Amino acid sequence: MKIEPIGANLVVKRLPSEEVTAGGIVLPDAAKTKPRQGRVLSIGDGRLLPNGARSPHQVGEGDRVLFDSYAGTEVLIDGEELLIMSEDEILAVVP
């Protein structure tokens, strides 16, 4: 199933979190935090401007992005956890 966001929204899949710290300590599942990096899977049409035109997105499909831990709305599609978030919730694009 493909999900298509509306307007300035994006669909993002969280990237897997690190299981070992830089010092070599293995983290148990209870100590892990939600990853704050993801890959943009699809984008909406863009924000509607007062003149009726749509503004282009600053991110594109396939971009690796950073966002806040609690950004977006989690949805379960075909057994896969995805986030639907506004483009305003994206903090940065990782090259």
N, C-alpha and C positions, 0 to 999 in steps of 0.2 A: 504494500500500500504506500502510495506517495502522499505526503502532506504538503499543502501549498499555503504558506502564510499570507495574510492579507495586509495591505498597506505597508507600513514601515516595520513590520515584524519579520523575524528571522527564525529558522529552525536550526538549532545547534545540538551537536552530539558531544557530550563531555569526553575528553581524552582520559585514558586510564591514569590513575594516580600512581605516584612512586611508592614502591613497596620497601625500599631500602633507603635510609638517609645517606647524606654525603659521608658521614662517619662510619657507615657500614652496619648500622643498627637496623634489624628487620622489624618493620612495624606490624603489629597485629591489626586485624580488621577494625577493632573497636577504637584504635588510636588514629585511624586514617580520617582525614577531612575530605569533604567533597572537592574534587578537582575544580580549579578555577580557569581551566583552559578547555577549549573545545574547537571543533571543526564546523564551519557553517555548511549545512546541507542544502538549504534552499532559502531564497529571499522573496519578499513580497514585491508589490508594484512600486513602492516608494511612498513617501509622505505626500498627501494631497495639499497643494499650495492654494492660496486664496484665488488665484486666477484660473484654477481648474487643472493646471498641469501637475505632473508628478515630479518630485525631486529624485535624482538618482541616489542609490545607496553608496556609502563610503566603503562598504565591505562587499565581497563577492562570494559566490559559492566556492567552497574549497579552502577559504581563508582560515588560518589558525588564529583564534581570538582569545583575549583575556577578558574576564568578567568577574563580578562580585560573587561570593559564595551563594548568596540568596537571590541572585538575579533570575528572572524568567519564571515560567510556570512549567513544572515537570509534567510530562504526559507519557503514557505508555502506548506505543504503536507497534503492533506485531511483535510484542515481547521485548521491545527495545526502548530504553529510557531516553527520551529526547527533551530538549528545552525549547519552549517558544518564548522569545524575548523581543523587546523593542530594540531597535538599533541604538537608541540612547543608552542602553544598559551595557553596551560594549565599551570597555576601557581602552583597549589597544589591539592592533593587529600585529602578530608575531611573524616576521619574515622567514 
